[in-house]
């Protein structure tokens, strides 16, 4: 059973340390003495992950271009990564979103072996580790923490998640709602049309709703086929 904490302030601080191996054998950053890592995800994903006690790429809905799981040194970095990865999937601009952070303790011997085998690589720039493979935490000490985030606001959401992806024009007109102000220019897939933050947010949420409907239809059809057999 998932043990979700209810106090956001209960999120633990960073605790990922390393030093040189006492035997003299080492990698670029030394042997891992104690690894305490974090990975965050939306609540709906967390229930499925905890039931399986395993995280694979499909668990987090990662694109095929990403071939690793990103484990973070702190809960804050884990949350930042999860928010960025789900910015176009959840209505975080206008609604409260609920997240769960998994804290996993990996034994020294297991962590060091994964590093030696090339299955885990230190990602200093992003404050964590890249794990090339699945994370089976069924036998590892672990716990969950829960965090609820208030709506970011459409403008703040756009600045954080649209601006790095699309060209922004400070003074223009949205081609959808005709609102004057800042707009973000879509790429070739959007015929380079210009939309305001609100219309972009609504567009991405509509895409997610359609994807859910299609998935439900597929599941329903699969159920009917199973009953027919």
Backbone as CSV, one residue per row, in Angstrom:
resi,resn,N_x,N_y,N_z,CA_x,CA_y,CA_z,C_x,C_y,C_z
1,UNK,0.835,-1.188,0.000,0.000,0.000,0.000,0.874,1.244,0.000
2,UNK,0.463,2.249,-0.760,1.239,3.469,-0.846,1.084,4.250,0.448
3,UNK,2.201,4.723,0.979,2.165,5.531,2.180,2.416,6.971,1.779
4,UNK,1.343,7.671,1.390,1.467,9.040,0.923,1.478,9.988,2.102
5,UNK,2.492,10.835,2.188,2.521,11.862,3.217,1.556,12.973,2.854
6,UNK,1.038,13.683,3.830,0.074,14.744,3.560,0.667,16.132,3.727
7,UNK,1.865,16.215,4.287,2.465,17.515,4.555,3.562,17.801,3.542
8,UNK,3.371,18.839,2.738,4.377,19.176,1.733,5.723,19.487,2.368
9,UNK,5.725,20.017,3.590,6.977,20.368,4.262,7.743,19.137,4.729
10,UNK,7.107,17.952,4.606,7.772,16.731,5.048,8.752,16.211,4.009
11,UNK,8.790,16.846,2.826,9.698,16.406,1.782,11.125,16.517,2.293
12,UNK,11.859,15.450,2.149,13.194,15.396,2.733,14.217,16.135,1.883
13,UNK,15.303,16.585,2.468,16.353,17.278,1.724,17.209,16.306,0.936
14,UNK,18.158,16.838,0.207,19.042,15.987,-0.607,19.874,15.083,0.268
15,UNK,20.119,13.876,-0.249,20.969,12.949,0.499,21.614,11.978,-0.463
16,UNK,22.384,12.490,-1.367,23.090,11.643,-2.320,24.570,11.952,-2.162
17,UNK,25.325,10.995,-1.644,26.732,11.253,-1.378,27.605,10.203,-2.032
18,UNK,28.885,10.528,-2.215,29.818,9.550,-2.778,31.236,9.875,-2.300
19,UNK,32.089,8.898,-2.363,33.506,9.092,-2.005,34.324,8.066,-2.775
20,UNK,35.630,8.158,-2.708,36.495,7.205,-3.392,36.414,5.851,-2.704
21,UNK,36.512,4.806,-3.501,36.464,3.460,-2.949,37.661,3.207,-2.045
22,UNK,37.425,2.553,-0.910,38.513,2.273,0.033,39.541,1.325,-0.552
23,UNK,39.120,0.587,-1.563,40.046,-0.358,-2.182,40.901,0.308,-3.248
24,UNK,40.591,1.578,-3.542,41.359,2.271,-4.559,40.694,2.194,-5.918
25,UNK,39.695,1.332,-6.063,38.983,1.202,-7.335,37.938,2.295,-7.402
26,UNK,37.902,3.048,-8.493,36.952,4.150,-8.555,36.576,4.458,-9.993
27,UNK,35.461,5.224,-10.129,35.080,5.762,-11.430,35.355,7.246,-11.345
28,UNK,34.877,8.010,-12.331,35.236,9.422,-12.412,34.873,10.210,-11.163
29,UNK,33.748,9.863,-10.518,33.299,10.641,-9.371,33.411,9.872,-8.068
30,UNK,34.036,8.708,-8.085,34.191,7.933,-6.861,33.071,6.928,-6.681
31,UNK,33.225,6.062,-5.725,32.225,5.025,-5.467,31.052,5.605,-4.692
32,UNK,29.879,5.124,-4.997,28.683,5.575,-4.296,28.623,4.918,-2.924
33,UNK,28.572,5.721,-1.877,28.495,5.194,-0.528,27.039,4.996,-0.128
34,UNK,26.256,6.026,-0.351,24.840,5.957,-0.034,24.071,6.704,-1.104
35,UNK,23.113,6.023,-1.718,22.342,6.680,-2.757,20.900,6.793,-2.315
36,UNK,20.464,8.011,-2.206,19.080,8.306,-1.878,18.574,9.189,-2.996
37,UNK,17.735,8.660,-3.854,17.326,9.382,-5.053,15.817,9.542,-5.107
38,UNK,15.396,10.502,-5.938,13.983,10.852,-6.015,13.508,10.892,-7.463
39,UNK,12.251,10.532,-7.644,11.610,10.681,-8.946,10.145,11.016,-8.691
40,UNK,9.653,12.048,-9.359,8.289,12.521,-9.125,7.417,12.231,-10.339
41,UNK,6.107,12.168,-10.086,5.154,11.871,-11.152,3.752,12.288,-10.727
42,UNK,2.824,12.447,-11.675,1.441,12.737,-11.318,0.853,11.607,-10.490
43,UNK,-0.133,11.926,-9.681,-0.698,10.954,-8.751,-1.230,9.701,-9.445
44,UNK,-1.893,9.877,-10.588,-2.462,8.729,-11.295,-1.384,7.723,-11.676
45,UNK,-0.225,8.211,-12.093,0.884,7.327,-12.444,1.458,6.658,-11.206
46,UNK,1.492,7.387,-10.093,2.107,6.869,-8.875,1.398,5.620,-8.355
47,UNK,0.083,5.591,-8.412,-0.648,4.428,-7.936,-0.287,3.180,-8.748
48,UNK,-0.171,3.335,-10.056,0.179,2.204,-10.913,1.621,1.758,-10.672
49,UNK,2.509,2.736,-10.518,3.918,2.425,-10.274,4.087,1.696,-8.957
50,UNK,3.412,2.168,-7.918,3.565,1.530,-6.610,2.988,0.118,-6.613
51,UNK,1.936,-0.090,-7.378,1.357,-1.429,-7.462,2.335,-2.403,-8.100
52,UNK,3.039,-1.942,-9.129,4.009,-2.796,-9.833,5.356,-2.830,-9.127
53,UNK,5.618,-1.823,-8.274,6.924,-1.661,-7.619,8.051,-1.623,-8.651
54,UNK,7.753,-0.996,-9.768,8.735,-0.929,-10.845,8.424,0.278,-11.725
55,UNK,9.483,0.968,-12.169,9.319,2.096,-13.081,10.035,1.774,-14.382
56,UNK,9.301,1.849,-15.474,9.875,1.705,-16.812,9.521,2.978,-17.585
57,UNK,10.040,3.106,-18.781,9.787,4.313,-19.564,8.297,4.543,-19.772
58,UNK,7.571,3.461,-20.035,6.138,3.585,-20.288,5.382,4.072,-19.062
59,UNK,5.911,3.789,-17.871,5.254,4.209,-16.633,5.106,5.721,-16.568
60,UNK,6.088,6.433,-17.119,6.113,7.882,-17.045,5.697,8.542,-18.353
61,UNK,5.359,7.718,-19.347,4.958,8.263,-20.636,6.071,9.015,-21.337
62,UNK,7.302,8.530,-21.163,8.447,9.201,-21.765,8.497,8.978,-23.269
63,UNK,8.948,9.957,-24.030,9.092,9.772,-25.480,10.173,8.749,-25.789
64,UNK,10.089,8.132,-26.941,11.040,7.092,-27.317,12.463,7.620,-27.426
65,UNK,12.595,8.912,-27.651,13.932,9.499,-27.799,14.707,9.504,-26.479
66,UNK,13.997,9.425,-25.361,14.658,9.382,-24.054,14.806,7.929,-23.637
67,UNK,16.050,7.491,-23.466,16.330,6.078,-23.209,16.737,5.802,-21.767
68,UNK,16.438,6.725,-20.878,16.859,6.541,-19.486,15.816,7.117,-18.539
69,UNK,15.893,6.686,-17.282,15.089,7.264,-16.220,15.943,8.301,-15.504
70,UNK,15.363,9.426,-15.196,16.104,10.505,-14.559,15.826,10.513,-13.059
71,UNK,16.822,10.100,-12.279,16.718,10.105,-10.828,17.391,11.374,-10.305
72,UNK,16.765,12.033,-9.340,17.267,13.323,-8.870,17.807,13.255,-7.448
73,UNK,18.680,14.224,-7.136,19.295,14.301,-5.815,18.334,14.836,-4.757
74,UNK,17.363,15.663,-5.180,16.462,16.306,-4.233,15.024,16.217,-4.716
75,UNK,14.121,16.397,-3.779,12.692,16.396,-4.135,12.373,17.579,-5.042
76,UNK,13.048,18.702,-4.805,12.787,19.892,-5.611,13.154,19.656,-7.079
77,UNK,14.317,19.059,-7.299,14.733,18.778,-8.674,13.816,17.740,-9.321
78,UNK,13.372,16.771,-8.536,12.452,15.756,-9.056,11.137,16.390,-9.483
79,UNK,10.642,17.312,-8.661,9.399,17.996,-8.993,9.558,18.864,-10.237
80,UNK,10.662,19.587,-10.340,10.896,20.432,-11.511,10.894,19.601,-12.789
81,UNK,11.555,18.437,-12.736,11.621,17.571,-13.915,10.243,17.030,-14.278
82,UNK,9.471,16.638,-13.269,8.135,16.087,-13.522,7.198,17.146,-14.090
83,UNK,7.276,18.344,-13.550,6.427,19.434,-14.032,6.750,19.771,-15.481
84,UNK,8.043,19.853,-15.791,8.452,20.144,-17.164,7.997,19.049,-18.121
85,UNK,8.138,17.795,-17.701,7.759,16.674,-18.553,6.270,16.538,-18.775
86,UNK,5.472,17.120,-17.879,4.016,17.002,-17.990,3.329,18.336,-18.260
87,UNK,4.108,19.332,-18.638,3.568,20.687,-18.815,2.468,20.758,-19.859
88,UNK,2.544,19.892,-20.873,1.544,19.913,-21.932,0.480,18.832,-21.741
89,UNK,0.552,18.114,-20.613,-0.362,17.001,-20.387,-1.361,17.252,-19.270
90,UNK,-1.019,18.153,-18.349,-1.870,18.421,-17.192,-2.290,19.889,-17.173
91,UNK,-3.490,20.179,-16.667,-3.975,21.573,-16.629,-3.367,22.372,-15.486
92,UNK,-2.056,22.323,-15.370,-1.397,22.971,-14.229,-1.465,24.492,-14.292
93,UNK,-1.812,25.026,-15.453,-1.936,26.481,-15.558,-3.176,26.985,-14.835
94,UNK,-4.238,26.188,-14.828,-5.524,26.663,-14.309,-6.090,25.850,-13.158
95,UNK,-5.495,24.695,-12.847,-6.049,23.836,-11.806,-4.966,23.388,-10.824
96,UNK,-5.423,22.969,-9.644,-4.514,22.371,-8.666,-4.092,21.003,-9.197
97,UNK,-2.812,20.703,-9.128,-2.321,19.398,-9.562,-1.682,18.670,-8.377
98,UNK,-1.859,17.354,-8.350,-1.352,16.540,-7.244,-0.228,15.650,-7.762
99,UNK,0.873,15.643,-7.027,2.067,14.925,-7.443,2.535,14.012,-6.315
100,UNK,3.243,12.968,-6.701,3.827,12.064,-5.715,5.300,11.875,-6.025
101,UNK,6.103,11.936,-4.981,7.547,11.809,-5.124,8.003,10.518,-4.455
102,UNK,8.679,9.681,-5.223,9.207,8.425,-4.701,10.646,8.636,-4.244
103,UNK,10.911,8.264,-3.007,12.271,8.282,-2.458,12.755,6.834,-2.374
104,UNK,13.876,6.559,-3.008,14.420,5.199,-3.052,15.833,5.189,-2.489
105,UNK,16.123,4.202,-1.647,17.466,4.014,-1.108,18.093,2.807,-1.805
106,UNK,19.189,3.045,-2.485,19.884,1.981,-3.204,21.139,1.599,-2.433
107,UNK,21.328,0.320,-2.110,22.519,-0.115,-1.367,23.804,0.239,-2.109
108,UNK,24.863,0.448,-1.354,26.155,0.820,-1.923,26.607,-0.160,-3.001
109,UNK,26.539,-1.440,-2.703,27.045,-2.433,-3.652,26.266,-2.422,-4.956
110,UNK,24.931,-2.292,-4.852,24.092,-2.294,-6.054,24.332,-1.049,-6.896
111,UNK,24.419,0.103,-6.238,24.638,1.354,-6.956,26.004,1.356,-7.648
112,UNK,27.016,0.903,-6.933,28.365,0.899,-7.497,28.454,-0.041,-8.695
113,UNK,27.782,-1.187,-8.603,27.797,-2.145,-9.717,27.105,-1.555,-10.946
114,UNK,25.989,-0.852,-10.733,25.288,-0.239,-11.859,26.162,0.803,-12.534
115,UNK,26.936,1.544,-11.742,27.847,2.534,-12.306,28.957,1.837,-13.094
116,UNK,29.542,0.804,-12.504,30.620,0.074,-13.180,30.149,-0.556,-14.481
117,UNK,28.902,-1.046,-14.498,28.354,-1.707,-15.683,27.829,-0.716,-16.712
118,UNK,27.883,0.561,-16.396,27.416,1.569,-17.341,25.914,1.739,-17.377
119,UNK,25.229,1.162,-16.393,23.771,1.262,-16.359,23.301,2.547,-15.684
120,UNK,24.192,3.168,-14.937,23.840,4.404,-14.252,24.986,5.396,-14.393
121,UNK,24.637,6.608,-14.810,25.641,7.630,-15.071,25.268,8.905,-14.319
122,UNK,26.261,9.536,-13.717,26.030,10.773,-12.990,25.669,11.900,-13.955
123,UNK,24.627,12.648,-13.652,24.206,13.785,-14.458,24.342,15.037,-13.588
124,UNK,25.544,15.560,-13.512,25.836,16.679,-12.620,25.047,17.922,-13.008
125,UNK,24.951,18.184,-14.307,24.284,19.401,-14.771,22.835,19.473,-14.318
126,UNK,22.187,18.309,-14.229,20.774,18.275,-13.858,20.553,17.764,-12.438
127,UNK,21.630,17.592,-11.709,21.517,17.217,-10.306,20.902,15.851,-10.076
128,UNK,21.496,14.833,-10.656,20.946,13.504,-10.452,21.717,12.426,-11.194
129,UNK,20.972,11.394,-11.597,21.557,10.237,-12.267,20.695,9.842,-13.456
130,UNK,21.318,9.253,-14.448,20.591,8.668,-15.572,20.671,7.149,-15.430
131,UNK,19.532,6.527,-15.295,19.465,5.075,-15.160,18.980,4.480,-16.472
132,UNK,19.852,3.725,-17.123,19.530,3.121,-18.408,18.922,1.742,-18.175
133,UNK,17.629,1.719,-18.032,16.926,0.473,-17.730,15.756,0.769,-16.817
134,UNK,15.192,-0.253,-16.233,14.050,-0.078,-15.344,14.513,0.051,-13.899
135,UNK,13.651,0.624,-13.090,13.933,0.741,-11.667,12.966,-0.164,-10.914
136,UNK,13.464,-1.308,-10.482,12.670,-2.240,-9.688,12.973,-1.965,-8.219
137,UNK,12.014,-1.369,-7.516,12.263,-1.007,-6.122,11.493,-1.900,-5.144
138,UNK,11.088,-3.075,-5.630,10.300,-3.986,-4.793,11.060,-4.448,-3.551
139,UNK,12.385,-4.530,-3.638,13.175,-4.987,-2.487,14.011,-3.867,-1.873
140,UNK,13.804,-2.642,-2.338,14.578,-1.511,-1.841,13.764,-0.694,-0.837
141,UNK,14.410,-0.154,0.184,13.707,0.749,1.105,13.207,1.964,0.320
142,UNK,11.950,2.304,0.501,11.401,3.431,-0.242,10.194,4.004,0.488
143,UNK,9.833,5.200,0.131,8.633,5.825,0.658,8.154,6.884,-0.317
144,UNK,6.878,7.251,-0.167,6.270,8.238,-1.050,5.944,9.511,-0.273
145,UNK,6.025,10.628,-0.987,5.595,11.908,-0.449,4.612,12.542,-1.430
146,UNK,3.712,13.316,-0.899,2.677,13.923,-1.718,2.808,15.439,-1.699
147,UNK,2.565,16.068,-2.843,2.621,17.522,-2.942,1.503,18.012,-3.853
148,UNK,0.799,19.026,-3.408,-0.247,19.655,-4.217,0.237,21.037,-4.631
149,UNK,0.183,21.306,-5.920,0.636,22.592,-6.425,-0.556,23.437,-6.860
150,UNK,-0.606,24.689,-6.461,-1.692,25.573,-6.895,-1.548,25.879,-8.382
151,UNK,-2.579,26.387,-9.011,-2.467,26.750,-10.431,-1.325,27.732,-10.660
152,UNK,-0.557,27.506,-11.707,0.570,28.377,-12.013,0.117,29.727,-12.549
153,UNK,-1.051,29.715,-13.177,-1.474,30.899,-13.918,-1.042,30.728,-15.362
154,UNK,-1.889,31.136,-16.265,-1.628,30.901,-17.689,-0.352,31.602,-18.150
155,UNK,-0.149,32.835,-17.734,1.026,33.581,-18.198,2.323,32.965,-17.681
156,UNK,2.331,32.573,-16.400,3.531,31.953,-15.828,3.806,30.611,-16.495
157,UNK,2.750,29.841,-16.756,2.886,28.555,-17.456,3.488,28.768,-18.841
158,UNK,2.984,29.762,-19.540,3.470,30.031,-20.890,4.941,30.448,-20.883
159,UNK,5.302,31.310,-19.934,6.681,31.780,-19.853,7.643,30.635,-19.577
160,UNK,7.224,29.708,-18.704,8.097,28.603,-18.305,8.146,27.486,-19.340
161,UNK,7.017,27.222,-20.002,6.946,26.029,-20.843,6.756,26.301,-22.345
162,UNK,6.198,27.444,-22.714,6.044,27.753,-24.132,7.257,28.499,-24.688
163,UNK,7.743,29.467,-23.900,8.850,30.298,-24.383,10.091,29.502,-24.792
164,UNK,10.481,28.438,-24.043,11.653,27.662,-24.497,11.397,26.887,-25.791
165,UNK,10.137,26.693,-26.162,9.809,25.864,-27.322,9.445,26.687,-28.564
166,UNK,8.770,27.808,-28.342,8.251,28.579,-29.470,8.717,30.036,-29.404
167,UNK,8.776,30.645,-30.572,9.115,32.062,-30.643,7.980,32.878,-30.025
168,UNK,8.334,33.862,-29.234,7.328,34.705,-28.597,7.348,36.101,-29.206
169,UNK,6.173,36.657,-29.433,6.023,38.034,-29.892,5.266,38.792,-28.808
170,UNK,5.870,39.835,-28.296,5.291,40.553,-27.169,3.995,41.267,-27.536
171,UNK,3.977,41.912,-28.675,2.794,42.668,-29.097,2.273,42.139,-30.425
172,UNK,1.231,41.337,-30.339,0.629,40.787,-31.547,-0.825,40.435,-31.232
173,UNK,-1.446,39.660,-32.123,-2.853,39.305,-31.938,-3.011,37.801,-32.100
174,UNK,-3.695,37.170,-31.157,-3.948,35.729,-31.221,-4.851,35.433,-32.406
175,UNK,-4.462,34.471,-33.231,-5.249,34.151,-34.421,-6.533,33.391,-34.086
176,UNK,-6.666,32.970,-32.833,-7.866,32.210,-32.445,-8.905,33.086,-31.731
177,UNK,-8.482,33.766,-30.676,-9.433,34.559,-29.881,-9.340,36.058,-30.159
178,UNK,-8.370,36.452,-30.985,-8.170,37.861,-31.370,-7.717,38.745,-30.212
179,UNK,-7.225,38.141,-29.136,-6.728,38.920,-28.001,-5.377,39.534,-28.348
180,UNK,-5.209,40.813,-27.984,-3.945,41.502,-28.236,-2.989,41.274,-27.065
181,UNK,-1.702,41.170,-27.377,-0.701,40.963,-26.348,0.338,39.960,-26.789
182,UNK,0.916,39.253,-25.836,1.960,38.266,-26.149,1.352,37.042,-26.832
183,UNK,2.029,36.566,-27.862,1.617,35.342,-28.554,2.858,34.485,-28.776
184,UNK,2.627,33.190,-28.970,3.712,32.251,-29.237,3.473,31.637,-30.612
185,UNK,4.511,31.648,-31.435,4.392,31.223,-32.824,4.629,29.724,-32.927
186,UNK,3.643,28.992,-33.433,3.782,27.552,-33.613,4.732,27.236,-34.758
187,UNK,5.269,26.034,-34.752,6.173,25.613,-35.821,5.414,25.223,-37.076
188,UNK,6.086,24.466,-37.938,5.468,24.057,-39.205,4.200,23.244,-38.989
189,UNK,4.194,22.455,-37.913,3.015,21.622,-37.630,1.779,22.483,-37.376
190,UNK,1.994,23.720,-36.940,0.886,24.641,-36.653,0.810,25.749,-37.695
191,UNK,1.495,25.547,-38.825,1.500,26.512,-39.930,1.953,27.899,-39.456
192,UNK,2.824,27.889,-38.454,3.414,29.124,-37.921,2.370,30.135,-37.452
193,UNK,1.215,29.642,-37.047,0.180,30.548,-36.551,0.498,30.990,-35.124
194,UNK,-0.050,32.128,-34.729,0.272,32.751,-33.462,-0.901,32.649,-32.495
195,UNK,-0.633,32.100,-31.295,-1.688,31.928,-30.297,-1.258,32.524,-28.962
196,UNK,-2.246,33.009,-28.211,-1.966,33.526,-26.874,-1.796,32.357,-25.902
197,UNK,-1.388,32.650,-24.688,-1.133,31.606,-23.691,-2.389,30.793,-23.390
198,UNK,-3.525,31.465,-23.253,-4.775,30.769,-22.924,-5.174,29.785,-24.014
199,UNK,-5.039,30.190,-25.260,-5.424,29.308,-26.359,-4.467,28.124,-26.495
200,UNK,-3.163,28.368,-26.243,-2.214,27.255,-26.257,-2.562,26.251,-25.152
201,UNK,-2.859,26.756,-23.962,-3.206,25.880,-22.841,-4.444,25.044,-23.164
202,UNK,-5.469,25.698,-23.694,-6.705,24.988,-24.047,-6.445,23.950,-25.137
203,UNK,-5.585,24.289,-26.082,-5.270,23.379,-27.177,-4.623,22.099,-26.667
204,UNK,-3.626,22.234,-25.798,-2.945,21.042,-25.294,-3.864,20.186,-24.423
205,UNK,-4.732,20.812,-23.643,-5.657,20.040,-22.811,-6.688,19.305,-23.684
206,UNK,-7.087,19.925,-24.797,-8.004,19.263,-25.731,-7.343,18.036,-26.346
207,UNK,-6.062,18.156,-26.683,-5.327,17.005,-27.219,-5.312,15.855,-26.217
208,UNK,-5.100,16.174,-24.949,-5.064,15.137,-23.911,-6.423,14.480,-23.731
209,UNK,-7.479,15.274,-23.787,-8.829,14.721,-23.664,-9.133,13.762,-24.811
210,UNK,-8.734,14.132,-26.008,-8.949,13.265,-27.169,-8.149,11.972,-27.041
211,UNK,-6.919,12.093,-26.554,-6.070,10.909,-26.378,-6.696,9.952,-25.359
212,UNK,-7.255,10.505,-24.277,-7.904,9.670,-23.257,-9.127,8.974,-23.826
213,UNK,-9.907,9.694,-24.626,-11.098,9.112,-25.231,-10.728,7.970,-26.171
214,UNK,-9.678,8.185,-26.963,-9.234,7.139,-27.887,-8.740,5.918,-27.123
215,UNK,-8.018,6.153,-26.028,-7.518,5.045,-25.217,-8.670,4.265,-24.594
216,UNK,-9.675,4.974,-24.122,-10.840,4.315,-23.526,-11.581,3.485,-24.562
217,UNK,-11.663,3.992,-25.787,-12.318,3.246,-26.858,-11.559,1.966,-27.179
218,UNK,-10.231,2.065,-27.211,-9.405,0.887,-27.481,-9.588,-0.151,-26.381
219,UNK,-9.593,0.294,-25.122,-9.773,-0.619,-23.997,-11.152,-1.271,-24.034
220,UNK,-12.156,-0.489,-24.409,-13.517,-1.023,-24.498,-13.617,-2.073,-25.597
221,UNK,-12.999,-1.797,-26.740,-13.009,-2.758,-27.839,-12.256,-4.030,-27.469
222,UNK,-11.146,-3.872,-26.760,-10.374,-5.041,-26.312,-11.204,-5.887,-25.360
223,UNK,-11.962,-5.235,-24.480,-12.824,-5.960,-23.551,-13.914,-6.718,-24.270
224,UNK,-14.490,-6.112,-25.293,-15.545,-6.776,-26.054,-14.999,-7.988,-26.798
225,UNK,-13.775,-7.841,-27.334,-13.164,-8.970,-28.031,-12.875,-10.106,-27.071
226,UNK,-12.425,-9.772,-25.857,-12.124,-10.794,-24.875,-13.394,-11.528,-24.462
227,UNK,-14.492,-10.782,-24.323,-15.757,-11.426,-23.951,-16.262,-12.321,-25.087
228,UNK,-16.010,-11.890,-26.331,-16.451,-12.676,-27.480,-15.716,-13.988,-27.608
229,UNK,-14.459,-13.998,-27.123,-13.681,-15.245,-27.196,-13.971,-16.157,-26.020
